[in-house]
Amino acid sequence: MEAIVGEWVLEENENFDGMLKELGVNAIERAIAVRLTTYAEIRKKTDDEYELKTVTGPVRKTRQMKFGVEFEDDAPTGGKMSGSWKLENGRMVGTFFFNKDKRKMTIERYNEDDKLIEIMTVGKESSKRTFKRKK
């Protein structure tokens, strides 16, 4: 987990549009979302508690998360979702369910070659987002 602590900037999106389409995001919003630069900061607070700050365009979010503790968060579709994070083989793995229709979304974050990799899956669609360390 320590390998993903730090400040990151989005470098590449793979199939982000497809994943957003699976979520029902309209074409105009998808076109904007895939072009926005995302900045992320992951900070360790305690052994099992982390803070995640993200900035995507004008939207800024700060979340406190503790492994194994369920919480509610804003969904990418504008509604709400509930779920929790766990640590699995050095990877941060989240399982979430949209409150509106109970669809499942998984998010996995890990370090590969000093890059933060984020895999998001909804239904049959997966997106891979690659972040480089902010200098």
N, C-alpha and C positions, 0 to 999 in steps of 0.2 A: 504494500500500500504506500510505503514511503516514496516509491518511485514515481507516483503520480502527484505528489504534493508539489505545489509550485504555481507559477503563472504561465498561462498558455494562450496561444492565438490560433484560430482556425486556419488550417493550411489547405485542406481538401475535403470535399464532400463526395461521397459515392452513393448514388441512389437515394439521396435525401428527398428529392422530388417524389419518387415512387412511394416512399414511406409516408410522406405528407398526404399524398393522394389517397393512400389506403385509409388514412385517418379522416378523409372527407374534406380536407382543406381545399378551397377553390383555387383555380388556376392562377389568378392574379396574386393571391397571397403566397402561393407556392413559388411563383417566379421571383417575388421579392425576398422570401425567406432563404432561398438557395444562394442569393447573391450577397446577403448580409454577412459581415465578418463577426464572428463570435469570439469573445475573450472570456477565459475561465480562470478562476483562482481556487485552488483546493488547499485548505489549511488544516493542519491537525490541531485539535483543541485538547483532547485527552486520548488515552489509548484506543477508545472506540467511538469517539465523537469527532466529527469533521465539520468544517464550514465550506460551503461551495458558493462562490459568487460568480454570476455570469452577466455579461453585457452583450446584448445582441441588438444592434441598431440603437433605438431609443429605450429599449426595455432592459432594466437592471433588476436582478433578483439576488437575494442572499438567503441561503437555506442552511439551517443547522440540521445535521443528521447524525444519528447514533445507530450503529449496526443492530439489527434485530428489532428496532422499534418502529412500528407502523405510524405513518403520518399522512396528512392530506396536503396536496400540492396543486398548483395550477397545471392543467393539461395543455399541450401544445395547440389544442383545438379551441381553447378559451374556457372550457368547463373545468371540472376538478377531477383529480384522480387520487387514489389512495394506494399505499404500498410501503415497502421497506427495503433497506439495503442490507446486504451481508457481504462478508469477506470470504472469497472462495479462491483458493490457490493463488493468493496475492492479487486477485482481481476484485474490484468493487462491482457487485452484481445487484441490480435493483429489479424488483418485480412489482408492477403497478397495474391497477385495474381502474378503468375510467368509470366514474360514478354514474354517468348517464346510461351507458349500455353494457357495462361490465367487461368490455374488451380488455385483453391483456396486452401490456407493453413491457418488454424487458430492455434494460439498459446495462451494458457491461463496459467498464472502463479499466484500462490497463496500460502499462508502459511497454513499448516495443521500439528498440533502437533510439531511446531518448525522445520518443514522441508519445503523446497521449492519444490512445485509440479509444473511440467511443462507438460501440455497436448498439443500434436501437432496432428492435424488432416488434412489429405489429402485424398480426396475421401471418401472411406469407411474404411480407415485404421486410427487408432489412436494409439499414443504412449504415455506412461506415464513415465516420468523421475523424480526420486526422488533425491533431493540433501540434504545433511546434512550441518549444519553450520561448517565452517572451524574454527578450534581452533588454 
